[in-house]
């Protein structure tokens, strides 16, 4: 059974006028809250990881002043991280902190590889209500490149009403995603949807053979039935029967 034991939490300390601020934005606060909550239930260790986004070009422009600026910013960042470590330990969660300079997503990936983290938790970009559904560039890059699962959180007052969608291509990766969702559903009441999209494109040349609409429909139905059976087989490899809600299997159409 897949369990998280070594979790890294991405901490955004930046503000419009500061590289490192002691007051966290709401999405990062949410990421911290969720991480401590999960770690306390899994007996996992947390690493609060902050990256100060100072490019090599900026360092060059600052020249001799960079060392002094860097020292001041680093001190502020370490103070903020130390407060998070203390907060976690108050919940009996083992916690550490780490600070780096550079690209946030690149340095986070390096941290995951270096310390073998098995889960990365980050907050969404702090946007207005109209754009809150969008991921920030760091979150999007981590979702594409991070070698461990990534949980992108956002402030949500109704955390206990979760719907989890698992797109499946029947690969080992999708099986792992399903297992993680089921394990999570054992900790908190969660509704899980397992989805596979069937490609229903017919080569145009097939119509020249006089293939009837009935045969085409039967062919598509056969493929959907096969996909549904594969989803059932994939689900059978998990402890889904322990969940409060049955996992819903869905077959969709792939538009190609």
MOJO-V459009 format. One record per pair of residues at least 6 apart in sequence whose ideal C-beta (glycine too) atoms are under 6 Angstrom apart, sorted by sequence separation. I is the first residue (numbers start at 1). J is the second residue. D is the distance in Angstrom with one decimal. If there is no record, write none. Layout:
I_J_D / I_J_D
//
This chain:
15_21_4.3 / 89_95_5.9 / 168_174_4.1 / 13_20_4.4 / 39_46_5.1 / 59_66_5.0 / 88_95_3.7 / 100_107_4.4 / 143_150_5.3 / 185_192_5.9 / 240_247_5.0 / 13_21_5.8 / 142_150_4.9 / 85_95_4.5 / 35_46_5.7 / 124_135_6.0 / 125_136_2.9 / 166_177_5.2 / 181_192_5.1 / 85_97_5.3 / 166_178_5.0 / 235_247_5.8 / 139_152_4.7 / 166_181_5.5 / 12_28_4.7 / 81_97_3.7 / 11_28_6.0 / 122_139_5.6 / 164_181_4.9 / 231_249_4.8 / 200_220_5.2 / 9_31_5.9 / 77_99_5.4 / 228_251_5.7 / 227_251_5.4 / 198_223_5.2 / 9_35_4.4 / 120_146_5.5 / 164_190_5.6 / 168_194_5.8 / 198_224_5.6 / 50_77_5.6 / 224_251_5.0 / 7_35_6.0 / 120_148_5.8 / 124_152_5.9 / 162_190_4.6 / 163_191_4.9 / 164_192_4.9 / 165_193_4.9 / 166_194_5.1 / 167_195_5.2 / 168_196_5.0 / 198_227_5.3 / 118_148_5.4 / 119_149_5.5 / 120_150_4.8 / 121_151_4.7 / 122_152_5.8 / 123_153_5.5 / 124_154_4.4 / 50_81_5.9 / 117_148_5.6 / 196_227_4.9 / 7_39_6.0 / 19_52_5.2 / 48_81_5.2 / 105_138_4.8 / 104_138_4.6 / 112_147_5.9 / 196_231_5.8 / 48_84_4.6 / 105_141_3.8 / 109_145_5.7 / 112_148_5.4 / 7_44_5.3 / 9_46_5.9 / 11_48_5.2 / 13_50_5.1 / 105_142_5.2 / 109_146_5.6 / 194_231_5.6 / 4_42_5.6 / 3_42_6.0 / 5_44_5.0 / 6_45_5.7 / 7_46_5.3 / 8_47_4.8 / 9_48_5.2 / 10_49_6.0 / 11_50_4.2 / 4_44_5.3 / 8_49_5.1 / 46_88_5.5 / 46_93_6.0 / 54_101_5.2 / 45_94_4.5 / 46_95_4.4 / 47_96_5.0 / 48_97_4.6 / 49_98_4.9 / 50_99_5.4 / 51_100_4.9 / 52_101_5.1 / 40_91_5.2 / 47_98_5.8 / 53_104_5.8 / 36_88_5.2 / 20_73_5.0 / 40_93_5.3 / 51_104_4.2 / 194_247_5.6 / 200_253_5.5 / 19_73_4.7 / 39_93_4.6 / 191_245_4.9 / 36_91_5.4 / 189_244_5.5 / 192_247_4.7 / 193_248_4.8 / 194_249_5.3 / 195_250_4.6 / 196_251_6.0 / 197_252_4.4 / 199_254_4.4 / 201_256_5.6 / 20_76_4.3 / 51_107_4.5 / 182_238_4.5 / 186_242_5.9 / 20_77_4.0 / 36_93_5.7 / 182_239_5.9 / 193_250_5.9 / 195_252_6.0 / 197_254_4.0 / 199_256_5.8 / 22_80_4.9 / 182_240_5.4 / 185_243_4.8 / 175_234_5.8 / 179_238_5.4 / 170_230_5.3 / 49_111_5.5 / 13_77_5.5 / 13_80_5.7 / 35_121_4.7 / 31_121_5.1 / 31_122_5.7 / 31_123_4.1 / 30_123_5.7 / 28_123_4.4 / 27_123_2.9 / 27_124_4.7 / 10_108_5.7 / 27_126_5.5 / 25_126_4.2 / 8_111_6.0 / 8_117_4.2 / 6_117_5.1 / 6_118_5.3 / 7_119_4.7 / 8_120_5.2 / 9_121_4.9 / 10_122_3.7 / 4_118_5.2 / 4_119_4.4 / 34_153_5.2 / 31_153_4.8 / 30_153_4.8 / 30_155_4.8 / 27_154_5.7 / 26_155_4.8 / 41_187_5.6 / 2_179_5.2 / 2_180_5.7
//
